[in-house]
Amino acid sequence: MTKSLLGTLADGTPIHEVTLRSAAGAQATIMEWGAVLRDLVVPRPDGGSQRVVLGFDNLADYLAHSPHMGAIAGRFANRIGGGRFTLDGKRYQTPLNQNGLHSLHGGGKGFGKRPWTILHHDEASVTLALVSADGDAGYPGALCVWCRYSLQGEATLRIELSATTDAATIVNLAHHSYFNLDGGPDILDHELEVRSHLMTPVDADLIPDGSLADLGGTPFDFRKSRPIRMMGQDGARIWYDHNYILRRDRSEPSAAVGLDLAHAATLSSAKSGLVMQLWTTEPALQVYDGVKLDTPVSGLDGVSYGPCAGVALEPQHVPDSPNLPHFPSTVLRPGEVYRQVSEYRFGADGA
């Protein structure tokens, strides 16, 4: 484990980062800005190593150009329609940072775009914390948030998120790495399986209409592993930024008492032979193929990130669920603890 100073914010706040290592050779770098996973390298089946996330070399590029790359999104990840929600009879308004119409990932200056504090670190884990004041971005309640990254086994990255509040509020956190398992220019030939047969239909602004749609016979069906690339009848490529309701039919107990991890998705690359299984406690998964990626600066190792350079697989609750009471609740009250656990498990194709 190593800890170093990555850079300093304009107000003088230092931003440190920690590099974790496993005995099998996996390596993860996490920084205080946004609780970002800046780098993740895992063993390849051929004995080499493979970088599997997108990232930047320096803090300045994250501040200026990062589309939540590797960050913890919150206080409410994904979208809130009109930025409005009602809680206990009171109406709240959050910033409209999506085309001036909706709130996205906490409203423009959410948890993925502010400094956290490293509380503890050792060879294989780091714990960071953040305090969000009552009224921050329009949300009620002072929220204390913790994020713990750990490398486990040969090549598993475990992310544990927790939060408490002093007044009723809403919470929906999500890890937002973009994954690429072979270092190619895009992930369209990666194969993806999502353990879901239902998704939440959305309007043109990606706000759910409150219904559910069966995936059978649609381009959004990933029940069987297939390439992300798919062409529509009009010859245009199908793009993905949609929320899937997880079946949670394959589960196992987690170390967190009372929470079960369920298999959510499997991503694989024939080119590298790597497979990534995602297991999570969350009820839904946002799949975003990175179609709008186009960073004006180079990323790690000087690589340019264009459209679909990485795919984001974000465990979370349903977007706009504070306004859709028939979906699982995102309300957190005093005396309760918000908890989320997700594991990204890397191994060989066919293992």
N, C-alpha and C positions, 0 to 999 in steps of 0.2 A: 504494500500500500504506500502510495506517495501523495502528499498534499502540497499544492503549490499555488501561487498567486497568478491567476490568469489575466487580470486587468483591473481597472478602477473605473467606476462610474463618474459622471460629470460632477456629482455632489461629493465625491471623495470616497464613496463606499467601495471597499475592496471586494472583489469577486474571486473566491478561491475555487479550486477544483481538486477532486480526489480520484486517484486511479486505483481500482480494485483488481485483484488477480486471483485466479483459481489455480489449483494444483495441476489441472489439465491444460492450462495455457490460455483460458479465456481471460479477457481484460476489458473492463468497463471504466469509462471516465465520466464523472458526474460533476457538474459545476453549480455554484450557488445561484446564478442567474436562471430563474425559471425552474429550478431543480432539474435542469436539462441533462439528459443522457447525451453527452457530446460525442462519444465514440463507444463502439462495442465491437470487439474482435473475438472470434470463436475458432476452435480447431476445425479444419477441413478433413474430410475422410482420407485424403491423400497424404496427410501428415503436415500439410501447410496450415496457414491461418487465413481467415477471411473477415474483412470488415463488413458488417451487415446493417449498419445504419448510416443515414446521411448526416453530415455535420460540417462545421466550419472550424478553421484553425485558430480564430481569434475572437475575442469578445466583441469588438467593434462590428464585425459582420453579423453577429447574432442581434445586436441592438438595431442595426439598420435594415437587415434583409431576411431574417429568419421567419418562415411561416409556421411558427410554433414547433420548430424542428426539435424533437426530443424532449419537449417541455411537458410539465404538468399543467393542463388546462383547468381553469376554475375561476371564480367560485362555482359557476355553472358552465361546464363544457358544452360544446355544440350550441344550438340556437334556442333563443326564446323569442317567439313571435311578437313583434312590436316592442320587444324589450319589457313587456308588462306581465305581471302576475299578481294574483291576490292570495294573501295568506291570513287566515284567521279574521277575515272580513276587511282587511286593510289592503289597499292597492299600492303596488310598488312599481317604479320605473327604473330600468337599467339603461346604460348607454347604448345608442343605436350605431354600432360600428360596422354593420353589414349594409352597405349602400344607403345608410341613413334610415333604414327601415326596421332592422332587427338587431338583437344583441347576440354576439358570437364569442364564445370562449371567455365570458366574463366581462365583455364590453370594451375591448381595445387595450386596457391596461390590467388584464386579468393576472392570475397567479403565474402564468407562463411568461410574463413580461415584467417581472419585478424580482428583486433580490430575496433569496431565502438565506437561512443561516445554518451552517453545518454544526450540529450538536455533538455528534460522535462519529468516529470512523475507526475501522480496523482493517485488517488485510483483505477481508471479503465483504464488508458492508459499510454503508454510510447512512446516517440519519440527518435529515434537514427539517427545518421548521419555518413556519410563516404565521404571522398574526395579521388578520384582516379585521379592521375596526368596524364597529357598528356604523352602518351607513355607507361603507366603502362600496363605490359603484352603484349605490342605491339599494344594496342588500341589507336587510335587518340583521342584528346580532353580531357581537364580536366573536369571530371564528378563529380558533387555534388549529393549525393544520400541521400534520407530520407526514413525511415521506421517507421511507426506508428502501434503499436499493441493496440487494445482496446477490452475490454470485454463489450458486449452490451446485453440488454435484460436479459433473464434468463441464457442463456449459448451459446452465439455467440461470436466467436473470429473473429474480423475484422482486416485484414492486408492491410494497404495502403502503396504503394511504389511510390516514385516519384524521378525524376532526371532532372538535367539541364546540359548543356555542353557549352563550349566556342568554340568548333569546331565540325564539322560533325563527328559522331561516330555511333556505333551500340550499342543497349541496349536491353537485354532480361533478366529480373529478375524473379526468381521463389522461392517460399517458399517450403522447402524440409523436412517437418516433416514426420516421419513414424508413421502411425496411427494403433492402436490396441484397439478395443472398449470393450474388455472383459478381458484383462490380460492373455489370453491363450498363449501357446508357439508359435502359428502361427496364421495367419489371413486367412488361406485357406478355412475355413468354414464361414467367413464373406460373406455376400451377397453384390454385387456391381452392380449398374446401372450407365452407362455413357450415357449421352444424345448426342450420336454421331452415325452416320451410315457410317462414312468414317474414314480411318486411313492413315498414311503415311508409305508405305512399306519401309523397310530398308535392308541394306546389312548385312553381318556378323559382321561388326563393329558398327551397329546401326546407320548408316548414311542414311538418306532418299534418295531415288533415284529420287525424284521430282514428282512422280506420286501419285495418290490416289487409294485406294482400298475399294470396298464396303465390309462391315462387314458381310452381310447376309450369313448364312451357314458356317461361320468360327468360330474357337475357340475364336476369339477376339471380338465377338459380345456380348456386355453388354447392348443392348437397353432395354432388360427386366432384372429386378433384378435376379441375380443368384449367386451361390457360386463362389468364385474366383478359387477354386480347379476345374480343368478339366483335364481329361486324354486324350492323343492322341491315334490314332489307333495303334501305336507301344507300347502302355502301359506306355509310359513316360508322366510325368506331363507337361502340357503346362505352360511355364513361360511367364511373361509379363514385358516388358520394352519398351513400345510403345507409340506413340503420336497419339492422337485422335483429329480430327477436330470437334469442338463443333457446334451443330445445332443452339444454341442460339434461340430456338423457345419458350422458357418460360423465360421471362425476366421481370425486374422491374427497375424503376429508382433507382440510388444510390444517396447518399448524395453528391457525387462528380458531379458537373455540367457537363453535356455532356457525362457521362458514365453510361451505363446500366449494371446492374448485371444480368447474365443469369445462370439458373440452369445447372450445369456441371455434377454433379455426386451425388449419394447417396450411402453411406456405412452403413451397419447395422449388428448387432450381435444379434442373437436369445438368446444367452446365457446371455447377460447383459440387453437385451431389448433396447439398445441404437441405435439411428439412427443419422448419421451425413450427412447433406446436404451441398454440396459445391456449392457456387454461385460465379461467377467471371466476370470480364470485359474482360478476355483474350480470344483469338480465339481458343486456343488449350489446351489440357490437357495431360501431360505425366503420364502414369500409370505404376508404378514399384512395383512389388510384393515383393521386398526385398530378392529375391532368393539368392543373394550373401552375405547377412548379416551373419557374424560370428565373433562377437567381442570377443577378448581374455580376456576382463575384464567384470565384471558384470555391469549392468545398475542400474536404480533406483530400490530401494527396494531389491537389490541383485539379480535381475532377469538376466538370461543369454539370450542374443539375438542371436539366430541361424537363419538359412535360413527362410525367410518369417515371421519373428517375427513382422513385421509391413509392411503396404502398404503405398507408397508415392503417393499422388495425387497432381501433380504440375501444376498449371495454368501457361501458358506461350505461347510464339510463337513457330512456327514449328522449330525443330532442323535444323541447317545448312541453315536457311532461308536467310542469307546474300548472299548465293550462289544460291538461288532459287527465283528469282525475281517475279515469278507468285504467291507467297504466300504473306500474309500481311507483310509490311515493318517493319524492326526493326531499321531503320535509325532515329537518333535524331539530330536535327540541332540547332544552337544557336537561342535563342528566343522562342524555343518550350519547352514544359514540358512533360516528360514521366510520365504517370500515370497508375497505376494498383491498383485495389481493389478486394480483395477476402474475402469471409466470410465462415467460417466453423460453421454451425449451428447445435447444438446438441439438441436432444429431445428424446421422447419415441417412441418405435415401434408402428406404427399405428397412431401417433399423426399428 
